[in-house]
Amino acid sequence: MTVFDTTLRDGEQTPGVSFRQDHKFAIATQLSEAGVHAIEAGFPASSPAEFESVKAIASMNLKADVCGLARMLKGDVDACLDAGVDLVHVFIPTSEIQRVHTIRKSPEEVVATTREIVGYVRGHRDKCMFSAMDATRTELPFLIEVSRAAAEAGATIVNVPDTVGVFTPTKMLDLIGALVPEVPAPLDVHCHNDFGLAVANTVAAVEAGASQVQVTVNGIGERAGNADIAQTVMILEAIYGISTGIETPRLVETSRLVSRYSGIAIPPNTPIVGDNAFSHESGIHSHGVLANAATFEPGIMTPEMVGHRRRLTLGKHVGRHAVRQMLADVHLDPSDAELDRVIEKIKAIANRGKRVTDADLYEIAETVLGLEGVQKRVDVRDIAIMTGTHTIPTASVRAVVDGAERVAACTGNGPVDAAIRAIGKIVPLPVTLKEYGIEAISGGSDAIAHVTIAVEDERGRIFDASSSGDDVVLASAEAMVNAINLLSRADKK
């Protein structure tokens, strides 16, 4: 089974998404290193800038094949060839509605053009993919005819696109099952997600005999997007036992990279890569996973398999075992009665609709246990911000770190980013900002902002903290420092 990724082509056709060139290089490198077999870098004939982009990616000497898209035009194919791609992907509309309204060609003309252009590609390249665009709305006899013609002309793989996402898994099983014995070339499938069936249809195609899947990172793409790489790969690997060659521990980092560059956030409940994928709040669930993770997780897929981390979270459904474990992680050991009071206070906060952070838990526990305030490892004394219409946002921070005063300054994309970066330069341990959220507690221009931050250390531990105030920058800085102090506390013996 091979994986063909089209994040840089179909994924970039997501409304509002436009990758910078350096971002494209980073994504292509990440995909290649993760084991993707082919990367569709773009549509070289669409513009001079696109041509140069595909050419640059093709020259990167990636382990993956670099593919360029082309219409059934020699000029388009020549653009791919000039860009130096390893694989040329040619396509032509085959459904009646698209033949009549887009290319105005008869079925006979479509077959003749397919033979000519596929043959032209094979005269210059060893690898050629053919796509019958809108295959799932194409009459089956004609789809077989044009696919067979492409294979006979030299297509090394034939793609079956569900271009407008109207198929179901049962129909996909039947279609691929009908094509496999008729087409003398490996079959590939490209599914769109208009009805939320892209991944299911892709997996069904594999069941029926397809040997390559087309995917995008985070399922981005035209309209509702494409089949998601993480979901498709893990279904094949974990449920079906089919090797895809993908280094699955890199799925989460790949997802976050593309999320950052595309500007499209990953919903927390996203399968495989979402923040909640391996998080547990319910007391019953938390107790179960602490005893044996497979009780309330798939078992055949663990967080480590995809580059994720298991996490216990706080809320009105939290149970005793989870809270006791979280307190033990920072060396707090309440009695049963004290633990009950801690849980009661946590649930009271959550029932008011407020998110309960790790910092809230430890503050509650210290109060219940009658402990004095824990010495802060990082204590910010002063923050100065400079920003403006023609000024690069800059922040300087003065803080006491492990008893010694330290000063740092940093620029950023905005005042909050600059302040957080400056704090990052003086902290005693390397941390990564995993989550930043802000909400207004009150209305008006003088609204009180509530900032929540989550940070992760090199060991994969994540702690979150919050802060509120009428100055967003200062509240953000305080929340960041609170989270860092929690990580430092967890390191204490």
C-alpha positions as CSV (number, residue, x, y, z in Angstrom):
1,M,0.0,0.0,0.0
2,T,1.4,3.4,-1.0
3,V,0.4,6.9,0.1
4,F,0.0,9.8,-2.2
5,D,-0.2,13.2,-0.5
6,T,-1.8,16.2,-2.2
7,T,-1.7,18.7,0.6
8,L,0.4,21.1,-1.4
9,R,-1.9,20.9,-4.4
10,D,-5.5,20.0,-3.5
11,G,-4.9,21.1,0.1
12,E,-3.8,24.5,-0.9
13,Q,-7.0,24.9,-2.9
14,T,-8.8,25.2,0.5
15,P,-10.5,28.6,0.5
16,G,-8.3,31.0,2.3
17,V,-5.2,28.9,2.3
18,S,-2.0,30.0,0.5
19,F,1.3,28.5,1.6
20,R,4.5,30.5,1.5
21,Q,7.3,29.0,-0.4
22,D,9.4,28.2,2.8
23,H,6.3,26.6,4.3
24,K,5.9,24.4,1.2
25,F,9.5,23.3,1.6
26,A,8.9,22.5,5.2
27,I,5.7,20.5,4.5
28,A,7.3,18.6,1.6
29,T,10.3,17.7,3.8
30,Q,8.1,16.6,6.7
31,L,5.9,14.5,4.4
32,S,8.9,12.8,2.8
33,E,10.6,12.1,6.1
34,A,7.4,10.7,7.4
35,G,7.4,8.1,4.6
36,V,4.9,9.4,2.1
37,H,5.6,7.8,-1.3
38,A,4.5,10.6,-3.6
39,I,3.9,14.3,-3.0
40,E,1.8,16.3,-5.4
41,A,3.7,19.6,-5.3
42,G,1.3,21.6,-7.5
43,F,0.0,22.5,-11.0
44,P,3.0,23.9,-12.8
45,A,1.1,25.3,-15.8
46,S,-1.3,27.3,-13.7
47,S,1.1,30.2,-13.2
48,P,4.8,31.1,-13.3
49,A,4.9,31.2,-9.5
50,E,3.4,27.8,-9.3
51,F,5.9,26.4,-11.9
52,E,8.8,27.8,-9.9
53,S,7.5,26.4,-6.7
54,V,7.0,22.9,-8.1
55,K,10.5,23.1,-9.7
56,A,12.1,24.0,-6.5
57,I,10.4,21.2,-4.6
58,A,11.4,18.7,-7.3
59,S,15.1,19.8,-6.9
60,M,15.1,19.1,-3.1
61,N,16.1,15.4,-3.6
62,L,13.3,14.1,-1.4
63,K,12.9,10.5,-0.7
64,A,9.3,10.7,-2.0
65,D,8.4,11.1,-5.7
66,V,7.4,14.7,-6.6
67,C,4.3,14.9,-8.8
68,G,3.0,17.7,-11.0
69,L,-0.6,18.0,-12.1
70,A,-1.5,18.5,-15.8
71,R,-4.6,18.8,-17.9
72,M,-4.7,16.7,-21.1
73,L,-2.7,19.3,-22.9
74,K,0.9,18.9,-24.1
75,G,1.7,22.4,-22.8
76,D,0.6,21.4,-19.3
77,V,2.7,18.2,-19.5
78,D,5.7,20.1,-20.8
79,A,5.4,22.4,-17.8
80,C,5.6,19.4,-15.5
81,L,8.5,18.0,-17.4
82,D,10.4,21.3,-17.4
83,A,9.8,21.5,-13.6
84,G,11.6,18.2,-13.3
85,V,8.9,16.2,-11.5
86,D,9.3,12.4,-11.1
87,L,5.6,11.7,-11.8
88,V,3.2,13.5,-14.1
89,H,-0.5,13.3,-13.1
90,V,-2.9,13.9,-16.1
91,F,-6.6,14.2,-15.7
92,I,-9.7,14.6,-17.9
93,P,-13.4,14.9,-17.0
94,T,-15.3,11.7,-17.8
95,S,-18.8,12.1,-16.3
96,E,-21.5,13.2,-18.7
97,I,-22.2,16.4,-16.8
98,Q,-18.5,17.4,-16.9
99,R,-17.9,16.3,-20.4
100,V,-20.8,18.4,-21.7
101,H,-20.4,21.5,-19.5
102,T,-16.6,21.8,-19.1
103,I,-14.6,20.3,-22.0
104,R,-17.4,19.7,-24.6
105,K,-15.9,16.4,-25.8
106,S,-17.6,13.2,-26.8
107,P,-16.7,9.9,-25.1
108,E,-14.7,8.9,-28.2
109,E,-12.7,12.2,-28.0
110,V,-12.0,11.7,-24.3
111,V,-10.5,8.2,-25.0
112,A,-8.5,9.4,-28.0
113,T,-7.1,12.3,-26.0
114,T,-6.3,10.1,-23.1
115,R,-4.3,7.7,-25.3
116,E,-2.4,10.5,-26.9
117,I,-1.4,12.5,-23.8
118,V,-0.6,9.5,-21.6
119,G,1.6,8.2,-24.4
120,Y,3.3,11.6,-24.6
121,V,4.0,11.6,-20.9
122,R,5.4,8.0,-21.0
123,G,7.7,9.1,-23.9
124,H,9.4,11.5,-21.4
125,R,8.8,10.0,-17.9
126,D,8.8,6.5,-16.4
127,K,5.8,7.3,-14.2
128,C,2.4,8.6,-15.2
129,M,-0.8,8.8,-13.2
130,F,-4.2,9.0,-15.0
131,S,-7.3,10.4,-13.4
132,A,-10.8,10.1,-14.8
133,M,-12.2,13.2,-13.1
134,D,-15.6,12.7,-11.5
135,A,-15.2,8.9,-11.9
136,T,-17.9,8.1,-9.4
137,R,-20.5,9.8,-11.6
138,T,-19.2,8.3,-14.8
139,E,-21.1,5.5,-16.5
140,L,-19.3,2.3,-15.5
141,P,-18.7,0.9,-19.0
142,F,-17.2,4.2,-20.2
143,L,-15.1,4.5,-17.0
144,I,-13.7,1.0,-17.7
145,E,-13.0,1.9,-21.3
146,V,-11.1,5.1,-20.6
147,S,-9.2,3.7,-17.7
148,R,-8.2,0.7,-19.7
149,A,-7.1,3.0,-22.6
150,A,-4.9,5.0,-20.2
151,A,-3.3,1.8,-18.8
152,E,-2.7,0.5,-22.3
153,A,-1.1,3.8,-23.3
154,G,1.4,3.5,-20.4
155,A,-0.3,4.9,-17.3
156,T,1.6,3.4,-14.4
157,I,-1.3,4.0,-12.0
158,V,-5.0,4.8,-12.6
159,N,-6.7,7.1,-10.1
160,V,-10.5,6.9,-9.4
161,P,-11.6,10.2,-7.9
162,D,-14.8,10.8,-6.0
163,T,-14.6,14.4,-7.2
164,V,-17.7,15.8,-5.5
165,G,-17.9,13.3,-2.6
166,V,-21.2,11.7,-3.4
167,F,-20.2,8.0,-3.1
168,T,-20.8,5.6,-0.2
169,P,-18.4,2.9,1.0
170,T,-20.7,0.1,-0.4
171,K,-20.7,1.8,-3.8
172,M,-17.0,2.2,-3.6
173,L,-16.5,-1.4,-2.9
174,D,-18.6,-2.3,-5.9
175,L,-16.9,0.2,-8.2
176,I,-13.3,-0.7,-7.4
177,G,-14.2,-4.4,-7.4
178,A,-15.5,-3.9,-11.0
179,L,-12.4,-2.0,-12.1
180,V,-9.6,-4.1,-10.7
181,P,-10.1,-7.1,-13.1
182,E,-10.7,-4.8,-16.1
183,V,-7.8,-2.3,-15.8
184,P,-4.2,-3.6,-16.3
185,A,-2.7,-1.1,-13.9
186,P,-2.7,-0.5,-10.1
187,L,-5.7,1.6,-8.9
188,D,-5.5,4.7,-6.7
189,V,-8.4,6.5,-5.1
190,H,-9.0,10.2,-4.4
191,C,-12.0,11.0,-2.2
192,H,-13.6,14.3,-1.2
193,N,-15.4,14.8,2.0
194,D,-18.7,16.6,1.1
195,F,-20.8,14.1,3.1
196,G,-18.1,13.2,5.6
197,L,-17.3,9.9,3.9
198,A,-13.9,10.5,2.4
199,V,-11.9,8.3,4.8
200,A,-14.6,5.6,4.8
201,N,-14.7,5.6,1.0
202,T,-10.9,5.4,0.8
203,V,-10.7,2.5,3.1
204,A,-13.5,0.7,1.2
205,A,-11.5,1.2,-2.0
206,V,-8.5,-0.5,-0.4
207,E,-10.8,-3.4,0.7
208,A,-11.8,-3.8,-2.9
209,G,-8.3,-3.8,-4.3
210,A,-6.9,-0.3,-4.6
211,S,-3.2,-0.2,-3.9
212,Q,-2.7,3.5,-3.4
213,V,-4.6,6.2,-1.4
214,Q,-4.6,9.9,-1.9
215,V,-4.8,12.0,1.2
216,T,-4.1,15.4,2.7
217,V,-2.9,16.5,6.1
218,N,-5.8,17.4,8.3
219,G,-8.1,16.6,5.4
220,I,-7.8,20.0,3.9
221,G,-8.8,20.6,0.3
222,E,-11.6,21.9,-1.9
223,R,-14.9,22.5,-0.2
224,A,-15.2,20.1,2.7
225,G,-11.7,18.7,2.0
226,N,-10.2,15.3,1.3
227,A,-9.4,12.0,3.1
228,D,-7.3,12.8,6.1
229,I,-3.8,11.1,6.2
230,A,-3.8,10.4,9.9
231,Q,-7.2,8.7,10.0
232,T,-6.7,6.8,6.7
233,V,-3.2,5.5,7.7
234,M,-4.2,4.5,11.2
235,I,-7.3,2.7,10.1
236,L,-5.3,0.7,7.6
237,E,-2.4,0.1,10.0
238,A,-4.2,-0.6,13.3
239,I,-7.5,-2.1,12.2
240,Y,-6.6,-3.8,8.9
241,G,-3.0,-4.6,9.7
242,I,-2.0,-3.2,6.3
243,S,1.5,-1.6,6.2
244,T,1.5,1.9,4.6
245,G,5.2,2.6,5.1
246,I,4.3,5.8,7.1
247,E,6.2,6.6,10.3
248,T,3.1,7.0,12.3
249,P,4.8,8.6,15.4
250,R,5.2,11.6,13.1
251,L,1.5,12.1,12.4
252,V,0.7,14.5,15.2
253,E,3.7,16.8,14.5
254,T,2.9,16.7,10.8
255,S,-0.7,17.7,11.5
256,R,0.4,20.6,13.8
257,L,2.9,21.8,11.2
258,V,0.2,22.1,8.5
259,S,-2.3,23.6,10.9
260,R,0.2,26.3,11.7
261,Y,1.0,27.1,8.1
262,S,-2.6,26.8,6.8
263,G,-4.1,28.8,9.6
264,I,-6.8,26.2,10.1
265,A,-7.0,25.0,13.7
266,I,-7.4,21.4,14.6
267,P,-10.6,20.8,16.5
268,P,-9.8,19.1,19.8
269,N,-12.1,16.2,19.1
270,T,-10.3,15.4,15.8
271,P,-9.5,11.6,15.7
272,I,-5.9,10.6,16.0
273,V,-4.3,14.1,16.2
274,G,-6.8,16.2,18.2
275,D,-5.9,17.4,21.8
276,N,-8.8,15.3,23.1
277,A,-7.9,12.1,21.2
278,F,-6.2,10.5,24.2
279,S,-7.5,12.8,27.0
280,H,-9.8,11.5,29.8
281,E,-12.0,13.5,32.2
282,S,-14.7,11.1,33.3
283,G,-13.9,9.4,36.6
284,I,-14.8,5.9,35.3
285,H,-12.6,6.4,32.2
286,S,-9.7,7.9,34.1
287,H,-9.8,5.1,36.6
288,G,-9.8,2.6,33.8
289,V,-6.9,4.0,31.8
290,L,-4.8,4.3,34.9
291,A,-5.3,0.6,35.5
292,N,-5.0,-0.4,31.8
293,A,-5.1,2.1,29.0
294,A,-6.9,-0.4,26.7
295,T,-10.0,-0.1,28.9
296,F,-11.1,3.2,27.4
297,E,-8.7,3.5,24.4
298,P,-8.6,1.4,21.2
299,G,-5.6,-0.6,22.5
300,I,-4.6,-1.3,18.9
301,M,-3.7,2.4,18.7
302,T,-1.9,4.1,21.5
303,P,-0.9,7.7,21.8
304,E,2.7,6.9,21.4
305,M,2.0,5.2,18.0
306,V,0.9,8.5,16.5
307,G,3.2,10.9,18.4
308,H,0.6,11.9,21.0
309,R,0.4,11.9,24.8
310,R,-2.2,10.5,27.1
311,R,-3.6,13.2,29.4
312,L,-6.0,13.3,32.4
313,T,-8.1,16.5,32.4
314,L,-10.2,18.3,35.0
315,G,-13.9,19.1,34.9
316,K,-17.2,18.3,36.5
317,H,-16.9,14.6,35.7
318,V,-13.5,14.1,37.1
319,G,-12.9,11.2,39.5
320,R,-10.8,10.5,42.6
321,H,-8.2,8.3,40.8
322,A,-7.4,11.0,38.2
323,V,-7.1,13.8,40.8
324,R,-4.9,11.7,43.1
325,Q,-2.6,10.8,40.2
326,M,-2.3,14.4,39.1
327,L,-1.5,15.6,42.6
328,A,1.0,12.8,43.0
329,D,2.8,14.0,39.8
330,V,3.6,17.2,41.7
331,H,4.4,15.4,45.0
332,L,1.1,16.2,46.8
333,D,-0.4,13.4,48.9
334,P,-3.8,14.4,50.4
335,S,-5.8,12.2,52.7
336,D,-9.1,10.7,51.5
337,A,-11.0,13.5,53.2
338,E,-8.8,16.2,51.8
339,L,-9.1,14.6,48.3
340,D,-12.8,14.8,48.6
341,R,-12.7,18.5,49.4
342,V,-10.4,19.2,46.5
343,I,-12.7,17.3,44.1
344,E,-15.7,19.2,45.5
345,K,-14.1,22.5,44.8
346,I,-13.0,21.5,41.3
347,K,-16.6,20.4,40.4
348,A,-18.0,23.6,41.8
349,I,-15.8,25.7,39.5
350,A,-16.6,23.5,36.5
351,N,-20.3,23.7,37.2
352,R,-20.1,27.5,36.7
353,G,-18.9,26.8,33.2
354,K,-15.2,27.7,33.9
355,R,-12.4,25.6,32.6
356,V,-10.4,24.1,35.4
357,T,-6.6,24.3,34.7
358,D,-3.8,22.4,36.4
359,A,-2.9,25.6,38.2
360,D,-6.4,25.8,39.7
361,L,-6.0,22.2,40.9
362,Y,-2.7,22.8,42.7
363,E,-3.9,26.1,44.2
364,I,-7.0,24.4,45.5
365,A,-5.0,21.5,46.9
366,E,-2.5,23.7,48.6
367,T,-5.4,25.6,50.3
368,V,-7.1,22.4,51.4
369,L,-3.8,20.9,52.7
370,G,-2.9,24.1,54.5
371,L,0.3,24.5,52.7
372,E,2.1,27.8,52.3
373,G,2.5,29.2,48.8
374,V,5.2,27.3,46.9
375,Q,8.3,29.3,46.0
376,K,8.1,30.3,42.4
377,R,11.0,29.3,40.3
378,V,10.2,32.2,37.9
379,D,9.0,35.5,39.3
380,V,8.4,38.2,36.7
381,R,9.1,41.7,38.1
382,D,8.6,43.9,35.0
383,I,7.5,43.7,31.4
384,A,7.9,46.5,28.9
385,I,6.2,46.4,25.5
386,M,6.9,48.5,22.4
387,T,4.6,48.3,19.4
388,G,3.0,50.5,16.8
389,T,2.0,50.8,13.1
390,H,5.6,51.1,11.9
391,T,7.3,49.4,14.8
392,I,8.3,45.8,15.2
393,P,6.6,44.5,18.4
394,T,9.3,44.1,21.0
395,A,9.1,43.0,24.6
396,S,11.7,43.2,27.4
397,V,11.3,41.1,30.6
398,R,13.0,41.3,33.9
399,A,12.5,38.4,36.3
400,V,14.0,36.5,39.2
401,V,14.8,33.0,38.1
402,D,16.1,30.6,40.7
403,G,17.0,33.5,42.9
404,A,19.0,35.5,40.3
405,E,17.7,38.4,38.3
406,R,17.6,37.9,34.5
407,V,16.7,40.2,31.7
408,A,15.7,39.3,28.1
409,A,14.2,41.0,25.1
410,C,12.6,39.6,22.0
411,T,10.5,40.6,18.9
412,G,7.4,38.9,17.8
413,N,4.4,38.9,15.4
414,G,2.6,41.0,18.0
415,P,3.0,42.2,21.6
416,V,1.7,39.0,23.1
417,D,4.0,36.9,20.9
418,A,6.9,39.1,21.8
419,A,6.3,38.8,25.5
420,I,5.9,35.1,25.5
421,R,9.1,34.7,23.4
422,A,11.0,36.9,25.8
423,I,9.8,34.8,28.7
424,G,10.9,31.7,26.8
425,K,14.5,33.1,26.7
426,I,14.8,33.3,30.5
427,V,13.1,30.2,31.7
428,P,15.2,27.5,33.3
429,L,13.9,24.6,31.1
430,P,13.0,24.3,27.4
431,V,9.2,24.4,26.9
432,T,6.9,24.5,23.9
433,L,3.7,26.6,23.8
434,K,1.0,24.0,22.9
435,E,-2.2,26.1,23.4
436,Y,-3.2,29.7,23.7
437,G,-6.8,30.8,24.3
438,I,-8.4,34.0,25.2
439,E,-11.9,35.0,26.1
440,A,-13.6,38.2,27.3
441,I,-15.1,37.9,30.8
442,S,-16.9,41.2,30.5
443,G,-18.0,43.5,27.6
444,G,-16.8,46.8,26.4
445,S,-13.4,48.1,25.3
446,D,-12.2,47.7,28.9
447,A,-13.2,44.1,29.1
448,I,-11.4,41.7,31.4
449,A,-9.6,39.0,29.4
450,H,-9.1,35.4,30.6
451,V,-6.1,33.8,29.0
452,T,-5.4,30.1,29.2
453,I,-2.0,28.6,28.2
454,A,-0.7,25.0,27.9
455,V,3.0,24.3,27.7
456,E,4.9,21.0,27.1
457,D,8.4,20.0,28.2
458,E,10.9,17.8,26.5
459,R,9.4,14.7,28.3
460,G,6.0,15.3,26.7
461,R,4.3,16.5,29.9
462,I,1.7,19.2,29.4
463,F,0.5,21.6,32.1
464,D,-2.0,24.4,31.7
465,A,-2.6,27.6,33.6
466,S,-4.6,30.8,33.2
467,S,-4.7,34.4,34.2
468,S,-7.1,37.3,34.0
469,G,-6.8,41.0,33.6
470,D,-7.6,44.1,31.6
471,D,-4.2,44.0,29.9
472,V,-4.1,41.0,27.5
473,V,-0.3,41.1,27.2
474,L,0.3,41.0,31.0
475,A,-2.4,38.3,31.5
476,S,-0.8,36.2,28.7
477,A,2.7,36.6,30.3
478,E,1.4,35.7,33.7
479,A,-0.4,32.6,32.4
480,M,2.8,31.5,30.6
481,V,4.9,32.0,33.8
482,N,2.3,30.1,35.9
483,A,2.4,27.1,33.5
484,I,6.2,27.1,33.5
485,N,6.3,27.2,37.3
486,L,4.0,24.1,37.3
487,L,6.4,22.2,35.1
488,S,9.2,23.2,37.4
489,R,7.3,22.0,40.4
490,A,6.7,18.6,38.9
491,D,10.5,18.2,38.6
492,K,11.0,18.6,42.3
493,K,11.9,15.5,44.3
